[in-house]
């Protein structure tokens, strides 16, 4: 019964492999050369990596700024849901299309420009290539990391930094700081025109009909005006109109003071927080090749070839053994 089994010995197997060492070394050497060749710049262009990292604020906090108070406050750090919103924003197809149009990435990646109809598959190919080269992820430090791989190190850094600018502009639109400041300045300009017109009207009535505010005059002048009001029946009409305009002018000046105070705090907020986004680091052009990992690829090809050759040598040896009679 023992004759049916072939005795296994590591020593004997090693001797078989050692006897075929030239074949193994030759085949592995060829595989190594092929791996080096196909990972060379002729077949696989080296890519550089640029990395940017940001920490977003709480979106709910930046939508609740109140500049009409006598002070302004900052904003809170973003929660997990805020980070998820920003990541979704950065992974949107619209941003990919914007980058493609800005840097002509279809030509840069060697893809056809979509022209509608069946050619829309080019967009799908572009998104697949773009997703491999631009990666947005949530790190363990609760930050958003943007990694860009490209054969042009300068372009990789520009795309990563454009992502920072895109998020910052999005947050600023949500907070409406600059738009609000422009609106306040426009209201101030319109209000000043109204105030100037009212001031001219009040001054005209006071000069033309000698109308003054009785509360601010002496008793003698007040008595004079009282008597004049009985002599000239129209005096009451002009006096009431003048006082109404003066009251309206006073109220508009109060509103103007509030708007000017709001403008001051809006400008102060923009000076204190030029950006609502905390940038941990901006991307810089890298001088080190990040992809492909030539050593890893060559080692994997060589080691895989060695394992296959060992298996093949041992298999061929087993097949050459004579079949023992039962």
Secondary structure, DSSP 8 states (H G I E B T S, - for coil): -GGGS----HHHHHHHHHHTHHHHHHHHHHHHHHHHHHTSTTTS--EEEEEEEEE-B-HHHHTT--TTSSS-----B--HHHHHHHHHHHT-HHHHHHHHHHHTHHHHTT-----SGGGGHHHHHHHHHHHHHEEEEE-TTS-EEEEEEESSHHHHHHHHHHHHHHHHHHHHHHHTHHHHHHHHHHHHHHHHHHHHHHHHHHHHHHHHHT---GGGS-HHHHHHHHHHHHH-THHHHHHHHHHHHHHHHHHHHHHHHHHHHHHHHHHHHHHH-S-SSEEEE------SEEES-HHHHHHHHHHHHHHHHHHHHHHHHHHHS-----
